[in-house]
Amino acid sequence: MPLILATVQNYSVVDTLPMLSILLSSLRHLPTDPPSLFFDIEGVNLGRHGSILFMSLYVAPQSTTYIIDVYILSAEAFHVVDTHNSLKDILESVDIPKVFFNIRNDSDALYSLYGISVNRIIDIQLLELATRRFLKSYIAGLAKYIKKDSNASADSVGRLYDPQRGGRYEVFNKYPLIMEILQYCKQDIELLPIL
């Protein structure tokens, strides 16, 4: 039984294997130019020594965000197969472009924790750095780009998880999920296509 199932304003929390299988089925035959799949990963100490809690997936042609609860689904999140692909297959595919913002820690965690070698990644942070005409020694974070390019505030939930502001990353694995966390994951991923 799912701990939370939310389908509000074009997003769904995917926290059961049948829901994940349905999601995977909906990803077949999506256009690849422009890319259809935008990813973001949230975790505690995200990287080889941390954990993945959520994988947010924005499917541009559907205008829908899926928040995959990796904490609940564990390794099965990457190995459940619909009739064709698993999430691992999609992430490793050379035929499907996947868009991330700063994939370094995400990639490290996926490989170290689940043996997933991502392919055909478009990293918005690196694209911006490569096309920037000024100060290439500084790499900005997502909050800076959101503030600059979208008029939205990535700060709205930062007080909950940012250790420098009295928060904790563990807020992402408290159940039932806080609606602000779901909104944060949704906003974070849905802004990537406009950056």
Helices and strands as residue ranges (DSSP letters): E 11-14, H 17-26, E 37-44, E 51-59, G 60-62, E 64-69, H 70-73, H 76-79, H 87-92, E 98-100, H 104-114, E 121-123, H 124-131, H 142-149, G 154-157, H 158-161, G 163-165, G 169-173, H 179-190, G 192-194
